[in-house]
Amino acid sequence: MLVDAQVIRYYQKVTDALNEQWNRGYRFDELRLYLDGYLAALRHSNALEPFLIHRLEEEATRYLYDQSNFEEPQPQSEPDYY
């Protein structure tokens, strides 16, 4: 679980970007590469402590591999009462 406010902001940004790229047509391999690059940039910039980056990586990877995060909502039809 993420507790630090800065880490939560990074998590929200990366998950929003993953969803946006999914909607543009990118698939899981490309999303994984994006996530790897994002985390590498955080490590290189020393924006967060290494253990926080590791925790962010775990949560973002869990988000990425949960297929329900990338499903299109199906509209429900109205029941026919006739």
Phi, psi and omega in degrees: 000137179272134183240323183291133184297320180295319179294322179296320178296316177297320179298314180297320180295315183289322179290324175297319179294322178297316178294319179297317179291325176299317180292337176278350177113000176287153181243183192301321179298317180289325177293323178295320176297319178299314180297318178299318178294320178299314180292323177297321178295321177296319179294319183290325183277350183057035180289331181227162174292148182304323181291330177288323177295320178297317178295320176298319179298317179298314182291319180292323177293319176299318178297316183297320184271000174272105187297336182293342179285345185241012179276143175280132178293134180268127178293140180268133179281152178283139179294143180271115183266003182268000000 
